[in-house]
Structure formats: C-alpha cells, structure tokens
Amino acid sequence: MLDYDYEKDASLNLKKTISRQEANEIALKEFSGGTPISWELTDDNNQSIWEVKMIHGKHKHTVKINARTKAVI
C-alpha cells in the first residue's frame, strides 16, 4: 500500500527507495521468528519510511525502516 498525498509538492521517489522485498528482509533480521503480514510505504516529514507489520505468536510488532538509508527506526 502506498501513501500518496496529492496536496504535497513532494512525493515519494520510488527510484530512490528500497523495495518491499528488501524492507521485508531487513524486518526479518530485526525481528527474527516473526512473520510479515503487511507493508506500508509512507512519507513522514519528507522521509520515506517502510512500516512492516509482523506477527509472532499472539504478538504484533511494527518495524519501521528508512526506505533510503535502510536504517531501522
């Protein structure tokens, strides 16, 4: 799911962001044993952020990743 705000002058530059697959791999390294269930690419204060929602047993976790630098937030 892509979050696009038509009111903003700037938009997500998909050529400069990591793919969903790469975000998925980073999230799995960060939260070992979890299962990704949803992915959302958003623009947060001119920063492209992947939010990967994961589930492990009965617990849900969200891993936020800077979509340009690959850093976990």
Number of C-alpha atoms within 10 A of each C-alpha: 8 11 12 13 12 8 7 7 6 11 15 19 10 12 8 11 19 18 15 16 10 13 26 22 13 19 24 17 11 12 17 10 12 18 18 20 10 13 20 14 24 21 18 11 7 10 12 22 26 29 23 23 19 21 16 13 8 5 8 13 14 16 20 21 22 20 24 17 12 16 12 16 10
